Amino acid sequence: MTDIAFTSSKPSFSPLRLQDRSLAWQVGAVVLGTLFLALSSYIEVPMVPVPVTMQTFAVTLIGALYGWRLGAVTIAAWLVEGAAGFPVLAGGAAGVAHFVGPTGGYLFAFPVTGALVGWLAERGWNGNRVLLAFAAMLLGNLACLVLGTAWLAVMIGTEKAITFGFLPFIVGGLLKSALGAATLMALRGGKAKPANP
């Protein structure tokens, strides 16, 4: 039987230390993570064709705290809940239709985003180094925007996709990245190191 847990000789990258916990702890973390993602979906500014939500903040934070493996599993579990009809997507939406509509690319990008941020966090781009944590969050937000916009471009054309699916989210991505890095630093007790050791 495969265990989600993995060991590392490096110091823990996250104050949660989930990589050192039992499978039961990790399953509990997945459940709590999906609840956090669902709550973040209800913080929404309606826009067409893609709303602004706090989902990318939650996705990048889960990646940074859970690591790339467990983070991606948690985000994928949340997406399965949404596809199955649970009201956990933006504004309480649910159903498979959202995965083939304008928001589909962003939804499918979320596990990739969480895995990217988690992978970077495991390599020191975490709350110990606030500037690197900010950069990791920013790269995660950028990856989500690029993948989501590419999907949208197939549906409405490249120019409209960039205008409506990329540009309006740049400032929000910067703010959510800063908030994510600040949250990681706060969870670490405010003791961040400089970006270069």
C-alpha positions as CSV (number, residue, x, y, z in Angstrom):
1,M,0.0,0.0,0.0
2,T,1.3,3.4,-0.9
3,D,1.6,6.0,1.8
4,I,1.1,9.7,1.0
5,A,3.7,10.5,3.6
6,F,7.3,11.0,2.6
7,T,10.4,11.6,4.6
8,S,13.1,14.1,4.1
9,S,16.5,14.7,5.7
10,K,15.9,18.5,5.3
11,P,14.3,20.6,8.1
12,S,10.5,20.9,7.8
13,F,9.5,23.5,5.2
14,S,6.1,24.0,6.8
15,P,5.0,24.8,10.4
16,L,2.3,22.1,9.8
17,R,5.0,19.4,9.3
18,L,2.5,17.2,7.4
19,Q,5.3,15.3,5.7
20,D,6.2,13.9,9.1
21,R,2.6,13.1,10.2
22,S,0.6,9.8,9.9
23,L,-1.7,9.0,7.0
24,A,-4.7,9.8,9.3
25,W,-3.3,13.3,9.9
26,Q,-2.7,13.8,6.2
27,V,-6.3,12.7,5.3
28,G,-7.6,15.1,7.9
29,A,-5.5,17.9,6.3
30,V,-7.0,17.1,2.9
31,V,-10.5,17.4,4.3
32,L,-9.7,20.7,6.0
33,G,-7.9,21.9,2.9
34,T,-10.9,21.3,0.7
35,L,-13.1,23.2,3.2
36,F,-10.7,26.1,3.1
37,L,-10.8,26.1,-0.7
38,A,-14.6,26.0,-0.6
39,L,-14.7,29.0,1.7
40,S,-12.3,30.9,-0.4
41,S,-14.6,30.3,-3.4
42,Y,-17.4,32.3,-1.7
43,I,-15.2,35.4,-1.5
44,E,-16.0,36.6,-5.0
45,V,-16.1,39.7,-7.2
46,P,-18.4,38.8,-10.2
47,M,-16.8,39.4,-13.5
48,V,-17.4,38.1,-17.1
49,P,-16.3,35.6,-18.3
50,V,-14.2,34.7,-15.1
51,P,-14.9,36.0,-11.6
52,V,-12.2,37.2,-9.1
53,T,-12.1,35.0,-6.1
54,M,-9.7,34.1,-3.2
55,Q,-9.2,30.6,-4.7
56,T,-5.7,31.3,-6.0
57,F,-4.7,32.6,-2.5
58,A,-6.0,29.3,-1.0
59,V,-4.4,27.2,-3.7
60,T,-1.0,28.7,-3.4
61,L,-1.2,28.7,0.5
62,I,-2.2,25.0,0.5
63,G,0.7,24.2,-1.9
64,A,3.2,26.1,0.4
65,L,1.9,24.5,3.6
66,Y,1.2,21.0,2.4
67,G,4.0,20.4,-0.1
68,W,3.6,19.6,-3.8
69,R,2.3,16.0,-3.4
70,L,-0.3,16.5,-0.7
71,G,-1.2,20.0,-1.9
72,A,-2.0,18.7,-5.4
73,V,-4.0,15.8,-3.9
74,T,-6.0,18.3,-1.7
75,I,-6.8,20.6,-4.6
76,A,-7.7,17.7,-6.9
77,A,-10.1,16.4,-4.2
78,W,-11.8,19.8,-4.0
79,L,-12.2,19.8,-7.8
80,V,-13.8,16.3,-7.6
81,E,-16.2,17.6,-5.0
82,G,-17.1,20.5,-7.3
83,A,-17.6,18.2,-10.4
84,A,-19.7,15.8,-8.2
85,G,-22.2,18.6,-7.5
86,F,-21.0,20.0,-4.1
87,P,-21.3,23.8,-4.1
88,V,-17.6,24.5,-3.6
89,L,-16.6,26.4,-6.7
90,A,-16.7,30.1,-7.3
91,G,-19.8,31.6,-5.6
92,G,-21.1,28.2,-4.6
93,A,-21.2,26.9,-8.1
94,A,-21.0,23.2,-8.9
95,G,-21.1,20.7,-11.7
96,V,-19.1,19.4,-14.6
97,A,-20.2,22.3,-16.9
98,H,-17.7,24.6,-15.1
99,F,-14.8,22.4,-16.2
100,V,-15.6,22.8,-19.9
101,G,-16.7,26.5,-19.8
102,P,-14.6,29.6,-19.6
103,T,-13.3,28.9,-16.1
104,G,-12.2,25.3,-17.0
105,G,-8.6,26.2,-17.7
106,Y,-8.2,28.0,-14.4
107,L,-9.8,25.0,-12.5
108,F,-7.5,22.5,-14.2
109,A,-4.5,24.8,-13.5
110,F,-5.1,24.8,-9.7
111,P,-3.5,21.5,-8.9
112,V,-0.5,22.5,-11.1
113,T,-0.3,25.8,-9.3
114,G,-0.4,24.2,-5.9
115,A,2.2,21.6,-6.9
116,L,4.5,24.3,-8.2
117,V,4.3,26.4,-5.1
118,G,4.6,23.3,-2.9
119,W,7.7,22.2,-4.8
120,L,9.3,25.6,-4.4
121,A,8.4,25.7,-0.7
122,E,10.1,22.4,-0.1
123,R,13.2,23.9,-1.6
124,G,13.2,26.9,0.8
125,W,10.8,29.3,-1.0
126,N,8.6,29.4,2.1
127,G,7.9,31.4,5.3
128,N,11.5,31.2,6.3
129,R,12.4,33.5,3.4
130,V,9.6,36.0,2.8
131,L,10.8,37.3,-0.6
132,L,11.2,33.8,-2.0
133,A,7.8,32.9,-0.6
134,F,6.4,35.9,-2.4
135,A,8.1,34.9,-5.6
136,A,6.8,31.3,-5.3
137,M,3.2,32.6,-4.8
138,L,3.7,35.0,-7.7
139,L,4.9,32.2,-10.0
140,G,1.9,30.1,-8.9
141,N,-0.5,32.9,-9.7
142,L,1.2,33.5,-13.1
143,A,1.0,29.8,-14.0
144,C,-2.7,29.7,-13.2
145,L,-3.3,32.8,-15.3
146,V,-1.3,31.5,-18.3
147,L,-3.0,28.1,-18.3
148,G,-6.4,29.6,-17.7
149,T,-6.0,32.2,-20.4
150,A,-4.7,29.6,-22.9
151,W,-7.9,27.6,-22.4
152,L,-10.1,30.8,-22.6
153,A,-8.3,31.7,-25.9
154,V,-9.5,28.6,-27.5
155,M,-13.0,29.6,-26.7
156,I,-13.1,33.4,-27.4
157,G,-9.8,34.1,-29.1
158,T,-6.4,35.2,-27.9
159,E,-6.9,39.0,-27.8
160,K,-10.2,38.7,-25.8
161,A,-8.8,36.0,-23.5
162,I,-5.8,38.3,-22.6
163,T,-8.1,41.3,-22.2
164,F,-10.7,39.5,-20.0
165,G,-8.9,36.5,-18.6
166,F,-5.4,37.8,-17.8
167,L,-5.0,41.5,-17.5
168,P,-7.8,42.1,-14.9
169,F,-6.2,39.6,-12.6
170,I,-2.6,40.9,-12.5
171,V,-3.1,43.3,-9.5
172,G,-5.1,40.7,-7.6
173,G,-2.4,38.1,-8.2
174,L,0.2,40.5,-6.8
175,L,-1.9,41.3,-3.8
176,K,-2.8,37.6,-3.1
177,S,0.9,36.7,-3.5
178,A,1.9,39.3,-0.9
179,L,-0.9,38.1,1.4
180,G,0.2,34.5,1.0
181,A,3.8,35.3,1.8
182,A,2.8,37.4,4.8
183,T,0.6,34.5,6.0
184,L,3.4,32.1,5.7
185,M,5.7,34.4,7.7
186,A,3.0,34.9,10.3
187,L,2.6,31.1,10.7
188,R,6.4,30.9,11.2
189,G,6.1,33.4,14.0
190,G,7.3,36.4,12.0
191,K,10.9,35.2,11.9
192,A,11.8,35.4,8.2
193,K,15.3,35.1,6.9
194,P,16.7,37.1,4.0
195,A,16.2,35.6,0.5
196,N,19.9,34.6,0.3
197,P,21.2,32.6,3.2
